[in-house]
Structures are given as structure tokens and as C-alpha cells.
Amino acid sequence: MATGTVLTEAPAGTYTLEGIHVDALGYAISVTNGSVTLSASNTCYYPNPSLSGLSAVYCSQASPQTATVTADLGDDSGTATVEDMLFELIRQSDNTVIDSQSGTDDTFDFNPSTLPDGHYTLRVTFDATFNSGIHPGCLQAIESHYPFPGSKI
């Protein structure tokens, strides 16, 4: 929204500011009724999740694996707290979720040796707990793609 943009009041006493929040890009707004001016500003940082503990390729004799997700707060001030985590193992050939787990656990166990040949995606949706004014609770999803037993890369 450009400087000097006029907001319409409807219903009385309610104003709506519309737009898209961009991670780490703040906003500032000042509103006035002609005699009183109110101002607010903020910069929000979404969590930045990452996966670890996985190999690039798996074979049919692979032992059970544990994928771990961690997330920093986006402004390098620490680690995000998990509100909810959803792990989904998706078969790419038909986009079918063949295994999933949700909750507050930041690890997902699976056994590649039990999977049919093919390519799979591990999608993790990280829901961070509201931490303070600059760290809103929000969802971030990450995906990793893996060939499993017998697959050609």
C-alpha cells in the first residue's frame, strides 16, 4: 500500500488493511481521524525448517531411517518451537501419501527396505508456535525427493 493511501471505514470503527506479508520485510502504518493519529509497525520472521539425517539415495537393504527437522526463527535469534509437525511420505508416480505422522515430534522414522521401487517425496509441514510479536505462529513446508530401492536417478 502506498504512502498516503486512504482506507475506507466499513462497518463503522473497523478498518481493513489488505496485502501480502513478506518474510523479514516490515510494515508501518499511520492512521488518523483528523485529530488523532495512531501508528503501528512490525517486522515478522517465519521459521526456516531444514531436514537432516537422510541419504541422497536408498537401496533395498537400507536399514530404518530417521529424518529430523529443525527450524530457526528466521532472524537468527534461536530455534523455533514446534506447535505441530506433519510428515508425509509421498509416492511421486501417483502423488499418493503412503505414510504420514503428525504431532509435536520433530523426527520421522521410516524403513526404505519396505518401500516398492520408485521415487518418493518427504514433505514436512512445520507449524511454529507464536513466540513473540516478531515470530508469528505460521506454517512452512519443505520437501526432499528420493529414489528408493532399485530406482534409477
Secondary structure, 3 states (H helix, E strand, C coil): CCCCCCCCECCCCCECCCCCCCCCCCEEEEEECCCCEEEEEECCCCCEEEEECCCCCCCCCCCCEEEEEEEECCCCCCECCEEEEEEEEEECCCCEEEEEEEECCCEEEECHHHCCCCEEEEEEEEEECCCECCECCCEEEEEEEEECCCCCC
